[in-house]
C-alpha cells in the first residue's frame, strides 16, 4: 500500500515538472495560430493615404466638372457673356475670321438697349409730346459711343450693328429701344431680333416678323433681314438675297437663338481689326455655310440646337465691339445697334 502511494506521489510530481517545461518551450516557439488584427502606425498611414487618394480623386473630379462648366458655357449656371473667334466650323481659333459673342439673356449680370442714329437725345419729345425722330448718318463707332448709347451712365460692354438704313438715314425695319419704337417702312415685313423686358429670370430672345404678340417681348428689338433658320430648320437664302448680297457683299453680321435660350452674335469680315489666317475653313461665308459655323459654335459651347437665325446689314455696315475693343468696323452708316451692358 505504501509503495503504491509513493509511486502515485512520484507520478504527480513528475507531471507538474513536465507541464512547466512544456509551457516554457512553447513560449520560445513561433506563433502558429492567427492573431487578432492589430492596427499599427504604418497601417494607419496606409489608410490615411487611401483616404487622401479618395479625397484627391474627388477634388480632381470636382475640378474637372468645374473646368467643363467653364469651358462649356451652356453647362455653367452662372454664365453671362463671352467673346471669342472661330473658324467656319465653329471651332475656337485665335486667328479665326468669325468674331463671336455668346450670351445668356437671363443673366442678372447683363442689361440691354437699342440705339439709333439720332441728332438729339434718345426718347426726346417735341413740345406737343410727339416722339422726336431726327435721324443723321452715323458710323458704328459713333452710334455706340454717343450719349444715347449710355445706360444708367454706363457704356456698353458689347455691341453689334443691326438694321439696314434707307436713303434718308432712317432705319428700315422694326427697332424698339427700352419700349420706345424707332421703326421704318419695313417694320411689319421683315424679321427682327429682340430681348424681352421683365426680370432677368424671365427674359427671352426672339427672332420674328413684326411686333411680338406680348408687350413684354417688344422691349429691345433691332431690325434685320434674311431669315435663314426657322423653327430649327436651316434655309439657304442665297436666291432670296440676290446675286450681289449672296456672293459679292460677303462680309456678314448675324444673330441666332438656340433651343436652350442662348444668343449667338457673329460678324464674319476679313477686314477685321484682328489677326486672321485665311484658309479653306476660315474665310468669308456664303449663305449655304451659315449652318456649319453656327451649329459648331452651339455644339462646342453646349448652347443647344440653333432655333432661329437672321442677318443684319452686311456689306459696308458690319461692326462688332467687345470689352473696350472694336473688332470690326466699316464705312457705311448704321441703321441701329444692339447694345449689351454689365450691371
C-alpha positions as MATLAB code, in Angstrom:
seq = 'XXXXXXXXXXXXXXXXXXXXXXXXXXXXXXXXXXXXXXXXXXXXXXXXXXXXXXXXXXXXXXXXXXXXXXXXXXXXXXXXXXXXXXXXXXXXXXXXXXXXXXXXXXXXXXXXXXXXXXXXXXXXXXXXXXXXXXXXXXXXXXXXXXXXXXXXXXXXXXXXXXXXXXXXXXXXXXXXXXXXXXXXXXXXXXXXXXXXXXXXXXXXXXXXXXXXXXXXXXXXXXXXXXXXXXXXXXXXXXXXXXXXXXXXXXXXXXXXXXXXXXXXXXXXXXXXXXXXXXXXXXXXXXXXXXXXXXXXXXXXXXXXXXXXXXXXXXXXXXXXXXXXXXXXXXXXXXXXXXXXXXX';
ca = [
       0.000    0.000    0.000;
       2.798    2.426    0.899;
       4.596    1.565   -2.282;
       1.542    2.321   -4.351;
       1.010    5.692   -2.642;
       4.661    6.589   -3.043;
       4.580    5.710   -6.714;
       1.445    7.850   -7.176;
       3.093   10.808   -5.488;
       6.110   10.476   -7.756;
       3.823   10.476  -10.821;
       2.100   13.700   -9.675;
       5.433   15.467   -9.101;
       6.706   14.314  -12.498;
       3.521   15.616  -14.160;
       3.946   19.069  -12.612;
       7.555   19.354  -13.833;
       6.519   18.171  -17.356;
       3.727   20.784  -17.610;
       6.060   23.648  -16.577;
       8.690   22.539  -19.078;
       6.067   22.397  -21.890;
       4.923   25.973  -21.263;
       8.477   27.335  -21.250;
       9.348   25.597  -24.512;
       6.196   26.848  -26.244;
       6.973   30.387  -25.204;
      10.098   30.253  -27.392;
       8.357   28.816  -30.490;
       6.963   30.941  -33.330;
       3.206   31.516  -33.168;
       1.320   29.150  -35.454;
      -2.192   30.359  -34.785;
      -3.660   33.576  -36.328;
      -3.501   36.638  -34.120;
      -6.325   39.159  -33.886;
      -5.910   42.134  -36.292;
      -3.784   44.907  -34.841;
      -3.691   48.366  -36.477;
      -0.140   49.625  -36.485;
       1.085   53.171  -37.129;
       2.145   52.057  -40.577;
      -1.322   50.682  -41.222;
      -2.814   53.988  -40.079;
      -0.596   55.823  -42.541;
      -1.641   53.428  -45.280;
      -5.343   54.002  -44.613;
      -4.646   57.716  -44.498;
      -3.046   57.517  -47.927;
      -6.097   55.696  -49.271;
      -8.361   58.337  -47.748;
      -6.187   61.120  -49.122;
      -6.211   59.438  -52.532;
     -10.013   59.237  -52.441;
     -10.283   62.884  -51.421;
      -7.746   63.829  -54.083;
      -9.716   61.922  -56.732;
     -12.934   63.626  -55.632;
     -11.287   67.050  -55.731;
      -9.897   66.240  -59.168;
     -13.359   65.192  -60.350;
     -14.837   68.384  -58.944;
     -12.138   70.420  -60.686;
     -12.797   68.597  -63.961;
     -16.530   69.229  -63.623;
     -15.888   72.885  -62.837;
     -13.460   73.142  -65.744;
     -16.049   71.528  -68.035;
     -18.568   74.145  -66.959;
     -16.069   76.916  -67.563;
     -15.120   75.524  -70.960;
     -18.739   74.844  -71.915;
     -20.820   77.917  -71.052;
     -24.141   76.147  -71.602;
     -23.376   73.950  -68.581;
     -22.486   76.876  -66.344;
     -25.497   78.252  -64.484;
     -23.612   81.484  -63.826;
     -22.578   82.115  -67.425;
     -23.360   85.599  -68.729;
     -21.305   86.599  -71.785;
     -18.154   85.631  -73.683;
     -16.243   86.742  -76.770;
     -14.065   84.514  -78.933;
     -13.078   83.874  -82.535;
     -13.774   80.773  -84.600;
     -13.196   79.246  -87.991;
     -16.119   78.367  -90.245;
     -16.676   75.080  -88.418;
     -17.399   76.929  -85.200;
     -14.121   75.850  -83.612;
     -12.348   78.400  -81.418;
      -9.324   79.760  -83.236;
      -7.183   82.764  -82.290;
      -6.871   83.682  -85.973;
     -10.479   82.910  -86.831;
     -12.438   85.104  -89.205;
     -15.646   84.858  -87.190;
     -15.878   87.282  -84.280;
     -18.406   85.820  -81.887;
     -20.280   86.953  -78.802;
     -22.425   84.442  -76.937;
     -24.604   85.455  -74.009;
     -27.391   84.363  -71.714;
     -30.351   86.798  -71.826;
     -31.438   85.589  -68.390;
     -28.182   86.562  -66.708;
     -28.780   89.058  -63.880;
     -25.339   90.486  -64.670;
     -26.470   91.841  -68.057;
     -28.761   94.534  -69.381;
     -29.661   95.627  -72.915;
     -30.555   98.601  -75.057;
     -31.005   99.590  -78.694;
     -29.570  102.772  -80.160;
     -30.391  104.511  -83.416;
     -28.618  107.382  -85.186;
     -30.339  110.494  -83.877;
     -29.388  114.166  -83.947;
     -30.800  114.622  -80.436;
     -31.229  112.796  -77.149;
     -32.935  109.439  -77.487;
     -36.543  109.279  -76.210;
     -36.817  113.078  -76.543;
     -40.221  114.515  -77.433;
     -41.443  117.639  -79.159;
     -43.344  120.367  -77.322;
     -46.555  118.685  -78.407;
     -45.460  115.410  -76.813;
     -44.635  113.590  -80.025;
     -41.507  111.441  -80.157;
     -38.661  113.189  -81.969;
     -37.042  111.201  -84.777;
     -34.431  113.365  -86.466;
     -32.062  110.823  -87.992;
     -28.487  111.534  -89.082;
     -25.859  109.237  -90.618;
     -23.524  107.722  -88.010;
     -20.728  105.213  -88.293;
     -20.563  102.223  -85.980;
     -18.058  103.806  -83.581;
     -20.213  106.937  -83.369;
     -23.505  105.217  -82.692;
     -22.062  103.002  -79.949;
     -20.068  105.854  -78.407;
     -22.523  108.751  -78.185;
     -24.522  109.711  -75.092;
     -27.547  107.832  -76.391;
     -25.571  104.608  -76.059;
     -25.262  105.031  -72.288;
     -27.499  103.065  -69.933;
     -27.698  104.330  -66.363;
     -24.486  106.224  -67.080;
     -22.625  103.113  -68.232;
     -21.093  102.420  -71.616;
     -21.886   99.111  -73.320;
     -19.579   96.143  -72.904;
     -20.646   94.741  -76.278;
     -22.333   95.919  -79.467;
     -23.230   94.708  -82.945;
     -24.590   96.579  -85.948;
     -28.138   95.679  -86.874;
     -30.732   97.320  -89.101;
     -30.424   98.467  -92.682;
     -30.649  102.189  -93.420;
     -32.654  103.967  -96.106;
     -31.704  106.927  -98.292;
     -32.939  109.354  -95.622;
     -30.674  107.809  -92.947;
     -33.672  106.186  -91.278;
     -33.665  102.546  -90.121;
     -35.805  100.360  -92.373;
     -37.139   97.677  -90.033;
     -38.580   97.297  -86.542;
     -36.445   98.951  -83.863;
     -37.522   99.375  -80.251;
     -35.306  100.814  -77.513;
     -36.429  100.185  -73.932;
     -40.022  100.058  -75.151;
     -39.825  103.139  -77.420;
     -40.201  102.460  -81.149;
     -37.951  103.851  -83.900;
     -39.054  101.928  -86.960;
     -39.007  102.163  -90.726;
     -41.212  101.267  -93.653;
     -40.477   97.528  -93.466;
     -41.185   97.021  -89.771;
     -44.026   94.592  -90.459;
     -42.463   92.898  -93.476;
     -39.007   91.987  -92.196;
     -37.825   89.870  -89.312;
     -36.095   91.355  -86.291;
     -34.109   90.251  -83.250;
     -35.017   91.182  -79.709;
     -34.579   90.642  -75.989;
     -37.695   90.955  -73.875;
     -38.164   93.135  -70.831;
     -39.033   91.995  -67.336;
     -36.930   90.407  -64.622;
     -33.741   88.727  -65.856;
     -35.088   85.278  -64.968;
     -37.933   85.637  -67.478;
     -36.103   87.473  -70.275;
     -36.025   85.731  -73.618;
     -34.557   86.230  -77.061;
     -36.844   86.255  -80.089;
     -36.464   86.405  -83.844;
     -39.753   87.076  -85.593;
     -41.508   89.243  -88.160;
     -43.193   92.412  -86.895;
     -44.196   93.211  -83.337;
     -44.496   90.274  -80.943;
     -47.838   89.169  -79.528;
     -46.923   90.172  -75.953;
     -45.882   93.665  -74.914;
     -43.053   92.409  -72.709;
     -41.398   90.942  -75.817;
     -41.407   94.336  -77.551;
     -38.793   95.947  -75.322;
     -35.410   95.864  -77.083;
     -35.641   94.959  -80.771;
     -33.402   95.606  -83.785;
     -34.341   95.191  -87.412;
     -32.701   92.788  -89.824;
     -33.435   90.837  -92.963;
     -32.765   87.397  -94.387;
     -34.132   84.740  -92.032;
     -32.047   81.594  -92.545;
     -33.281   79.485  -89.611;
     -36.956   78.987  -88.850;
     -38.091   76.737  -86.013;
     -34.788   74.885  -86.087;
     -34.756   74.322  -89.852;
     -31.869   75.777  -91.876;
     -32.658   77.566  -95.147;
     -30.149   78.547  -97.839;
     -31.276   82.107  -98.615;
     -28.821   82.818 -101.435;
     -31.527   83.185 -104.084;
     -33.657   85.344 -101.798;
     -30.723   87.685 -101.156;
     -29.864   88.055 -104.820;
     -26.536   87.759 -106.607;
     -24.847   90.778 -105.026;
     -25.763   90.148 -101.379;
     -25.229   86.414 -101.718;
     -21.889   86.184 -103.495;
     -20.268   89.623 -103.603;
     -21.046   91.577 -100.421;
     -19.970   88.623  -98.357;
     -18.882   90.161  -95.070;
     -21.685   89.200  -92.698;
     -23.345   90.245  -89.478;
     -25.917   87.951  -87.889;
     -27.733   86.726  -84.796;
     -29.054   83.323  -83.810;
     -31.040   81.925  -80.899;
     -30.766   78.400  -79.521;
     -33.116   75.824  -78.063;
     -31.650   76.463  -74.598;
     -32.314   80.200  -74.820;
     -28.799   81.444  -75.576;
     -27.859   84.022  -78.210;
     -25.015   83.963  -80.725;
     -23.909   87.226  -82.339;
     -21.434   86.823  -85.180;
     -19.562   89.060  -87.592;
     -17.534   87.488  -90.401;
     -15.248   90.022  -92.064;
     -11.695   89.593  -93.367;
     -11.067   93.318  -92.837;
     -11.446   92.947  -89.092;
      -9.133   94.590  -86.598;
      -7.564   91.277  -85.543;
      -5.238   88.574  -86.856;
      -6.914   86.289  -89.397;
      -5.389   83.300  -91.166;
      -7.426   82.705  -94.324;
      -7.899   79.044  -95.230;
     -10.477   76.693  -96.702;
     -12.284   76.537  -93.357;
     -11.573   80.126  -92.324;
     -12.859   82.520  -94.948;
     -15.834   84.720  -95.765;
     -19.149   82.902  -95.592;
     -21.653   82.125  -98.293;
     -25.245   81.533  -97.126;
     -25.079   77.758  -97.585;
     -22.368   77.643  -94.874;
     -24.134   79.669  -92.181;
     -25.308   76.471  -90.504;
     -21.808   74.979  -90.274;
     -20.386   77.786  -88.185;
     -23.437   78.416  -86.002;
     -24.112   74.766  -85.254;
     -20.426   74.284  -84.485;
     -20.471   77.183  -82.031;
     -23.648   75.914  -80.377;
     -22.329   72.361  -80.110;
     -18.864   73.289  -78.852;
     -20.288   75.575  -76.176;
     -23.232   73.403  -75.053;
     -25.793   76.019  -76.107;
     -28.368   73.634  -77.549;
     -29.608   73.495  -81.139;
     -29.885   76.531  -83.395;
     -33.515   77.593  -83.395;
     -33.695   80.903  -85.321;
     -31.190   82.866  -87.388;
     -31.236   86.297  -89.013;
     -28.876   88.524  -90.980;
     -28.122   92.090  -90.021;
     -26.892   94.671  -92.520;
     -23.777   93.412  -94.327;
     -21.525   94.870  -96.999;
     -20.135   98.168  -95.681;
     -22.008   98.037  -92.377;
     -20.831   95.132  -90.146;
     -19.461   96.201  -86.791;
     -18.668   94.389  -83.572;
     -17.385   95.725  -80.267;
     -16.459   93.911  -77.064;
     -14.879   94.973  -73.790;
     -13.302   98.192  -74.995;
     -12.145   96.988  -78.420;
     -13.783   97.459  -81.811;
     -13.021   94.253  -83.682;
     -14.954   95.119  -86.835;
     -15.982   98.463  -88.314;
     -16.758   99.524  -91.862;
     -17.520  102.796  -93.613;
     -21.268  102.500  -94.031;
     -23.859  104.369  -91.962;
     -25.667  102.273  -89.365;
     -29.436  101.921  -89.029;
     -29.369  100.641  -85.453;
     -27.171   98.796  -82.973;
     -27.878   96.226  -80.295;
     -26.041   97.028  -77.060;
     -25.153   94.854  -74.056;
     -24.191   96.167  -70.617;
     -22.627   94.720  -67.485;
     -24.578   95.745  -64.406;
];
